[in-house]
Amino acid sequence: MTASGPAEILDRLRALRAGDAPTHGGRVLSYVYDSGREDLDELADAAARLARPLNGLDPTVFPSIAAMERDLIGFTRRMLHGGRGVAGSVTSGGTESCLLAVKTARDLWRQRHPDAGRPRLVTATTVHAAFQKAAQLFDLEWDPVPCGTDGAVVAEDVIARLDDDVALVVVSAPAYPSGALDPVAAVAGAAADRDLSCHVDACFGGFVLPWWPGLAAWDFRVRGVTSISADLHKYGYAPKGVSVLLHRTRRRHRAQFFATTRWPGYPVVNPTLLGSRSASPLAAAWAITQHLGADGYAELTAAIHRVAVAVRDAVDGIPGLAVMGDPAGPAIALVADTAVLPAEQIDPHRLADELTTHGWRIQHQPGFTQADGVRMPPSAHLTLTPVLEHGVAEFTRALRAASDAVRGRPPARVRTLLTGMRLLGYGEGGRVPGPKAAWRLLRLAGADHVSAEQPMAALMALIEQLPAPVAETLLTELLARISEP
Ligand SMILES: Cc1ncc(COP(=O)(O)O)c(C=O)c1O
């Protein structure tokens, strides 16, 4: 390949970016969090650029990093009603905050149970998948507690699982798939009575629920809450790559660190999982919080609340469509209204596909059968953001039109394909395909060229009905192939 000039390279990047889903304007109701304020984006860009050459590995060499971290941790601590003993770190995102919350609790648990085996990690089924990843990486047994079909978990069901072998119990504020606020006070109080750690995963809600009206306390005001994660790159409106993890005490926070002098290189002290790390997302988040302050976040949250009311009112008026449970914040899951006849119901995956043709993207969530047999229905997730206030009338119109177009259409079926896969030995308890076979199966399913515009209902049906190890292998293959040169 011959070298290109900067202008040509940037033109190529612009052309590539033109194929992306829009990151601004609120038409994509997941992944991106648009405040609707250009001034915030410009401020974040300028701050990120100033901090770009820094290495977050060593704040003693680059004290600006420590100064920005102090301000961000202080801001988050005040927002979450933490006392002066509450200590924390800035991480690269929600997953890293969740991983570190689990690793810290596991290490503290091991200190107290040096001879015990593998501890448990107790959560609701709806807890973010990052906690499954943490259990895998840090060798805990994930113990998910089933929810009702409304996506809510019952406190007593979680409490019944608490025992000495539990390194951590996690509650979500709110849970991403259902939008439900877990019963934080009851679970954290029970954990405290048993001297167990309790993490509140507020990665999604951390920078919006503090100003959401009518919620019970879920932060450090609650007895028994030992750590909280809150993402700045979600409702903090910072670019991707920044989150905060807070611990109730300094002692707990210090258990998060890795430090070694046992090699011939520089002494290593890492508060987080990464070594060298970019300071750009930190600087951008710092600048935004300095500019917005608590009042700015309160205003943006009020806009989201108005959007949530408008969307829920609209859904109430659409026959065959319903909101799952009673979401407490800006995440809403749409489901078929099973109180009406199937001919009147709206399949959320068909709806999501149809909405794409109207220029709106909501997120497919497959139905999920839990350990107790209770099936959480297929749904479509909506992340509501402040910018949507300008387009909520257009969105609800599109929602009504798309609902009318798909009402009564049954969920997608992939029966022939599934039978074929079973015959090939990929059924329940069967084998798992290798890369070549997985790719062939994806091509057979017509799912080898997934793009944002492509209908997803059939792929979701496949995910719902295949044994999880097979579905996971196919999805791994799909994503790996996308980036293969
Ligand atoms: C409740 C919750 N926890 C954790 C995460 C993981 O965050 P990230 O995607 O930043 O790693 C998410 C992401 O949506 C979330 O909603």
The ligand as an SDF file (V2000), in Angstrom:
LIG
                    3D

 16 16  0  0  0  0  0  0  0  0999 V2000
  -25.8900   -1.4060   34.3130 C   0  0  0  0  0  0  0  0  0  0  0  0
  -24.6470   -1.4870   33.4610 C   0  0  0  0  0  0  0  0  0  0  0  0
  -23.4930   -1.9460   34.0110 N   0  0  0  0  0  0  0  0  0  0  0  0
  -22.3690   -2.0480   33.3020 C   0  0  0  0  0  0  0  0  0  0  0  0
  -22.3360   -1.7000   31.9570 C   0  0  0  0  0  0  0  0  0  0  0  0
  -21.0560   -1.8810   31.1680 C   0  0  0  0  0  0  0  0  0  0  0  0
  -20.5910   -0.6500   30.7300 O   0  0  0  0  0  0  0  0  0  0  0  0
  -19.5570   -0.4700   29.5330 P   0  0  0  0  0  0  0  0  0  0  0  0
  -20.2870   -0.7880   28.2720 O   0  0  0  0  0  0  0  0  0  0  0  0
  -19.1700    0.9540   29.6650 O   0  0  0  0  0  0  0  0  0  0  0  0
  -18.4060   -1.3740   29.7580 O   0  0  0  0  0  0  0  0  0  0  0  0
  -23.5070   -1.2240   31.3470 C   0  0  0  0  0  0  0  0  0  0  0  0
  -23.5400   -0.8720   29.9220 C   0  0  0  0  0  0  0  0  0  0  0  0
  -24.5580   -0.5970   29.3400 O   0  0  0  0  0  0  0  0  0  0  0  0
  -24.7020   -1.1190   32.1140 C   0  0  0  0  0  0  0  0  0  0  0  0
  -25.8470   -0.6870   31.5860 O   0  0  0  0  0  0  0  0  0  0  0  0
  1  2  1  0
  2  3  1  0
  2 15  2  0
  3  4  2  0
  4  5  1  0
  5  6  1  0
  5 12  2  0
  6  7  1  0
  7  8  1  0
  8  9  2  0
  8 10  1  0
  8 11  1  0
 12 13  1  0
 12 15  1  0
 13 14  2  0
 15 16  1  0
M  END
$$$$
